[in-house]
């Protein structure tokens, strides 16, 4: 699971527990000026993810790490699809961050309130 915070006009994603190992990352930080917005989207886990490099994937269990699809690089960290948030980025190495968070609604509100 990921913990999403915003401090000093920066979006910070901190990965917890085994998620650090599965994703091969501890944190992802992005200036808020590069965040387009966020949505809660539990159905995205059913979409094709592309090519994994590097990361971990057990179909139907979890998706974690960096994926390449249609020329975009996407960061995934999802076990429980009901808690999935998609964060759209611009001018960053990742086009999107697809994350499992404790409270999707609160996370989406936090991000979208901070992008305006």
N, C-alpha and C positions, 0 to 999 in steps of 0.2 A: 504494500500500500504506500501511497505517496502523501506527504504533507505539503500543502501549498500555502505559501505566505507571500505577502507583498510588504517590502520594507525599502525605504529610500528609493522609491520609484523603480524597483526591481522585483520581478516575479521569481520566486525561489521554490524549487521542487526538491524536497528532501525525501529520499527513499529510505524505507524502514526495514529492519531485519534482513531476511533472506532475499528481499527484493534487490538489495545492493549487489548480491552475487548473481542473481538471475539476469539483471539488466547490465551488469558490469559498469555501474555508475553509482556514485553516492548522491550527487546533486546535479541539478540543471538550473542555471540562472539565465534570465533573459530580461533586458530592459523593458519596462512597460510600454515604451514607445514602439516596440516590435511586436506587441501582443494585439491581435486583431479582435479577439473576443473568445468566449467559451460557451459551450452547450453541454447539457447532460445528454448522452447518447448511448444507452445500453445496447442498441442494435448494431453498433459499429463493429462489434466483435465478430459478427457473422460475415463481414466483408472480407474480400481477399486482402491479405496483408502485404504481399510482394515477396521479396527476398530478404531473409534474415542475415544480418551481418554487423556486429556480433549480437548474440542474445540467446534466449532460451524459449522454447515453444513446446508445449504438450497440448495437442488439440483438445479442446473442451475443458482444459484445466487452467492453463494460463499462457499469456503471451507477454514476453518481456525483452527489452533491448531495442536495438536499432534495426529498422526495416527500410528497404528501398522499393518504391513503387511509383511507376509512371514518372520517373525523374525526380521524385521527391524523397527526402529522408524523413522518416517518421519515428518518434520515440514512443514505445509502448511499455506500460506496466499495469496489466490488468489480470486479476484472478476472478473477482466477482463482477460480472458484467453489469449487474444492477446498480453499481456504484461508479460507472464510467463517465468521465468528463473528457471532452475534446477541446483542447486549447489551440486556436489557430494563430500562427505566427507569420511575420513578414521580415525579410532581410536577416534571416537567421539560418544556421546550418540545418536545423529541423524545420519542416513546414508545419508540423503539428506535434503536439504532445497528447498522447492518449493514455489517461491515467485512471487508476482506481483510487478513489478518495473516500474518506469516512462519510462526508455529507456533501453529495454532489450539488444539491440546490444551493447550499451556503457557499460552496467554492465557486460556482458559476456566478452568483450574485457579487461576491467579492471581486472577481476578475472583471466582470462587465462594468461594475460601478467604478472601477479604477481606470478603465480604458476611455472613459468619456471626458 
